[in-house]
Amino acid sequence: MRVSRLPSWLKKDISRGKGLFKVKDTLSELGLNTVCQGAKCPNIGECFGEGVATFMIMGSICTRNCRFCAVEGGDPNPLELDEPVRIAQAAKILGLTYVVVTSVTRDDLPDGGAEHFSKTITAIRESLPYSKVEVLVPDFKGSHDAVWEVVKSSPTVFSHNMETVSRLYPRIRPGADYCRSLNVLEFVKDFDSKIVTKSGLMLGLGETREEVLSSMKDLRNVGCDVLTMGQYLRPSDYHFPEERFLHPEEFKELESIGKEMGFQEVASGPFVRSSYHAGRLLERILPRQEKDNGGR
């Protein structure tokens, strides 16, 4: 089996904290999806056990079919208009002070689902006025209007993952475009320079070190504040295979390089994912951002 060939540092115990069943019951009762489940995240037991989850809005079916992702591709269902309120209810039941919301890609919608993101942010803020909200969005086909629709709702963090280096986009992300994804993050800073921007890279897909460093530089050039880097682990034998497994020391080195480049925060490690411990990652920079934003 594939698990048997994983190096020792990629074998993780299944965590079952006291919050596990509360999270599962809440999601089930409110009919909500999470990327933790949809993308088969290796950290799901740990995060659910701590009583946190990353909500995935606009259904569980993606209009794209990226070769690294476990989320099902196909024709999605119509939007559920009450979903933003249900997300807010779940966040309140779970007692979240830092809420992370992502989505499937919805190329079938005129705005890519930007308004639905905006309504979700608003609903969470109305239910939990003092909460922080991080959104991890698709590329909206590069639409300025869609990005602005999300930005004007003032998320605490606006995240969009590059996922991999430019050369690998045609193989790994055939429906996406490297420069378009960079531009999404750049648009955010053009619209509101005070919003924290964030992106993530998966490593082990066949990229070279030089390509990783180049992508990191590209992200800094568009003002990206926070970077996450983790080991790509294919969710099944039908997905794109891992080319290599990076040693934890290599991840540490890349983290140091990222901080030297000027990222405000860098999380880099085998099990790091874009929303893994997202609130903790930003605790050190949010006070500075709040001061600059007048307490937002």
N, C-alpha and C positions, 0 to 999 in steps of 0.2 A: 504494500500500500504506500501511497505518497507520503504519509506522515512519517514512515520509518526512515525516510531519507533526509528529513529535516535535521539541521544541526541542533545541538543541545539547547542553544539560546533561543530557539524558536518553538520549543515545546512548553506549552503554557497550561498550568493547572486550571481546571474549571472552578471559578469562584461562585459561591452561592450565598451572598450576603442576605441580611434580613429584609432588604428592600425588594428582593427579586420578585416575590409573588405579588406584592402591591403594585409594582410596575406592570407586570403581565396582566393582572386583573383590571387595572385602570385602562390600559390600552384596549383590552377586549371589550369592556363595558361601553367604551366610547367609540369603538370601531375605528381606531387609529392605527396608522402604520409607522414603523421606525426604520431608519436606514440600518440600524443595528441588526435587525432581523432580515431585511430585504437584501442587504449586501453581505450577509453572513460574516459580520465582524468578529474577529477572534477575541475582542474585549467585552463581548456582550454580557457574559456572566458577571464580570467585575463591575461594569457600569450599572446594570440592572440591580445588582446586589447592593450598590450604593444609593439606589433610588433615583437614578438619572437615566435619561434616554434621549436620543436625537430624533425628533419627530420628522417624518417624511410626508409632506403634503402632496396633494393632487393625485393621489392614487398610488398603486404599486406597480404600474406598468409604464415603462419608458418608451418614448418614440425613437430612441436611438439604441444601438446594440454594440456598445463598446466591448472590446474583447477581454477586458480585465474585470468586468463588473458582473456580479451575480443577480442584479435586479433584472426582472423579466422584461424583455422587449416585446413590442407589439402595438396594438391599437388600444389606447386607454379609454376609460369611461369618462363621461362628463364630470365636470367639477361638482363636488358636494358643497353647496353654498354655505352650509352651517359648519363646515370643517374648522374655520378659524376659531369659532366660539368653542368648539369641542377641544381644540388644542389648548386654548386658554384654561378651560375647565380642568384638563389633565394636569397642566403645569401647576395649578392651584392645589389640586388634590395631592400631588407629589411634593408640594412645598418647595418648588424650584425657585431659586433666586437668579439663576442663570439658565436661560432657555435657548437651546440650539434647534433651529428649524432648517431642514433642507428639503429637497424635492426630487422627483423624477424630472427628466427633461420632457417638456410638453411643446414640441414643435408644431403640434396641431392647433394650438391656441394663438390668436393674433398677437398677443403680448407675451407669449411664452409662459404665462402664469404670473407675471409681475404684480398685477393687481391683487391676486390671491395672496401673494407674499405680503403685500402691504396691509391687507385686511387682517392677516394673521398677526403681524407685528402690533397693529392697533388693538386687536382683541386681547392679546397678552398684556399689553400695557394697561388696558382698562381694568383687567382682572387683577393684575399684580403690578401696581404703579411703580414699585421700586425695583422691579426685576431688570436685569440686563438681557438683551436679546441679540443673539448671533444668528445671522442667516447665511447659509451656504447655498448659493444660487447656481443655476445653469448659465450658459452664455447668452441666452435670449437672442441668439443669432446676431449678436453684436448691436442690438438696438439701443440707441441712446435713450429713447423715450422709456423703454422698459427698465433700464438701469435707474433712471431718474424716479420712476414710479416707486421703486423700492427705497432709494436713498431718501426721498422726501418723508418717509415714515420714520426716519431717524433710528435705524438699528444701531446697537452699540458697536457691532462688528459686522462688516460686509465681507464675506468670504467667497472666493471662487477658485476652485482647484485647477492648476495647470495639469496635474496628474503625471505628465512625463515630459521628456525633452522634445524639441521641435522635430527632429529626424524621425521619431517613432510615431508621430501623430497619425500618418496614413495607415499604419498597421494596428495601432492600439485604439485610437479615437477617430475612426474614419468620418464621422459626422461633425467633427469639431475642427477648429483651426487655431493654431498656436498663437498667431498674432492677434486674432480676434479675442482670445481669452485674455491675453495681456491687456488689450484695449479696454475690456470690461473693468478691470481693476483701475486702469488709468482714468476712465470716465468718472469713477466714484470720487477720486481725489479732485478731479476738475469740478464736480458738482459740490462737494463738501470735503475740504481737505482735513477736517477734524475727525471724520469717521475712521476708525481703525480698519485697515484692509488686511486681508489674510489669504494665504494660498497654501497648497500642499503638493508634494511630489511623492510618487511611489518609486522606489529604487529596486533594481534587480531585474529590470525588463530588457536589459541589453544596452543600456546607456553607458557612455564612457564618463570617466571622472570629469574630463574637460567639458563635456556637454552638461553635466550637472552644475558645474560652476558657472557656465554660461547662462543657464536658466535662472540660477540664483541672481546673477547680475542683472538679467533682464527684469526680474521682479523688483529689484531695488530701483532700477531706472524708472519704473512707473509708480514708485512710492509705496510699494507693499511693505507693511509694518511687521507682519508676523508670518513665519514660515514653519510648516511642519514637514517632516520627512520620515517615511517609514518603509519597511520591507514589503514589497509586493508578494502576496501569497495567493496563488490562483484558487478561486473558490471551488473549482471542479476540474477534472481531467479534460473537460471540453473547452476550458478557457485558455488564454495565452499562457504558455509555460514560463516559469521563472528561469532566467538565464544564470543568475547566481544569487547567493545569499551573503549579504554584507555582514561583516563582523561588527559587534557592538562598538568596538573602538573606532571603526571607520565612521559610524554614525556620530560618535562624540566629536571626532575631528571636523566633520562637516558642520556640526552645531557651532563649534568655535569659529570656523571660517565665516559662517553666516552672521554671527554677532560682530565680527570684525568688518564685514561688509556694511553694517549699519542697520540690520533688522533689529527692531526693538525687542523681539523675543523669537527664539528658535527652539522648537522641540524636535529632536532627532533621535530615533531609536527603532529597533526592530518592530515593536508593536505600536508605535505612534501612528495615529490616524488623525485626520483633520479635526474631528470633534472630540477626540479622547482627552479628558480632563481639560476641556476648553476653558472653563471658568478659572481653574487654577492657573492655567498658562498665562491668562491675561491679568491676574490679580496685581502683578507688579507694574503694569503699564496703565491700567484703567484709572487709578487715582490721578495720574498726570493728565490723561485725556479728559477726565471729568473737570479738572481744574481749568483746562484750556477751553472746554465746551460750556463752562458756566454751570456745571453740575448736572448736565444731561445724563 
